[in-house]
Each structure stands twice: as structure tokens, then as C-alpha cells.
Amino acid sequence: MADYRTGYEYYKEACQKLAIDPVNFYYFVLNLSQEQLDAYNKSAEQKRGADDYAS
């Protein structure tokens, strides 16, 4: 969930630059596309694999 929060902070900064109001965190996560969720899961799996090799 921390990675979602990081993505949300990036989204809020982009909204601020464009002078638009961001949606709240709940709706941000709720409206992630399947492609975004798949990319997150792939990244998480790669990080777990890298952590396994580092141990």
C-alpha cells in the first residue's frame, strides 16, 4: 500500500502543477486500471526476487 501512496503523492503534485483538484486516495486506488495494477504487481514481484538474492 505504501507504493500506492507514493503514486498518489506524485499524482497530487501533477494536479497541483495543472491547477486542478485531485481525487481523494480512496478514489485514486479504486480507479487504477488493470494495466496499472499489473505493472505494480510485476514491480513488487521483481523487488521480492531482488530481496531474495540479496539475503
C-alpha positions as CSV (number, residue, x, y, z in Angstrom):
1,M,0.0,0.0,0.0
2,A,3.0,2.3,0.5
3,D,3.7,2.2,-3.2
4,Y,0.1,3.3,-3.9
5,R,0.6,6.2,-1.5
6,T,3.8,7.2,-3.3
7,G,1.9,7.1,-6.7
8,Y,-0.8,9.2,-5.1
9,E,1.6,11.8,-3.9
10,Y,3.1,12.0,-7.5
11,Y,-0.5,12.4,-8.8
12,K,-1.3,15.2,-6.4
13,E,1.9,17.1,-7.4
14,A,0.9,16.7,-11.1
15,C,-2.6,18.0,-10.3
16,Q,-1.1,21.0,-8.4
17,K,1.1,21.9,-11.4
18,L,-2.0,21.8,-13.6
19,A,-4.1,23.7,-11.0
20,I,-6.8,21.0,-10.8
21,D,-8.2,19.4,-7.6
22,P,-7.1,15.7,-7.1
23,V,-9.5,13.0,-6.2
24,N,-9.0,11.5,-2.7
25,F,-6.8,8.5,-2.1
26,Y,-9.7,6.0,-2.0
27,Y,-10.9,7.0,-5.5
28,F,-7.4,7.1,-6.8
29,V,-6.8,3.5,-5.8
30,L,-10.3,2.4,-6.9
31,N,-9.8,3.8,-10.4
32,L,-6.4,2.3,-11.1
33,S,-6.5,0.5,-14.4
34,Q,-5.8,-3.2,-14.8
35,E,-2.6,-2.3,-16.7
36,Q,-1.5,-0.1,-13.7
37,L,-2.3,-2.9,-11.2
38,D,-0.4,-5.4,-13.4
39,A,2.6,-3.1,-13.6
40,Y,2.5,-2.7,-9.8
41,N,2.3,-6.4,-9.2
42,K,5.2,-7.1,-11.6
43,S,7.3,-4.5,-9.9
44,A,6.6,-5.9,-6.5
45,E,7.5,-9.4,-7.7
46,Q,10.8,-8.2,-9.1
47,K,11.6,-6.4,-5.8
48,R,10.8,-9.5,-3.8
49,G,13.1,-11.5,-6.1
50,A,15.9,-9.0,-5.8
51,D,15.4,-9.1,-2.0
52,D,15.7,-12.9,-2.0
53,Y,19.0,-12.7,-3.9
54,A,20.4,-10.0,-1.5
55,S,19.8,-12.2,1.5
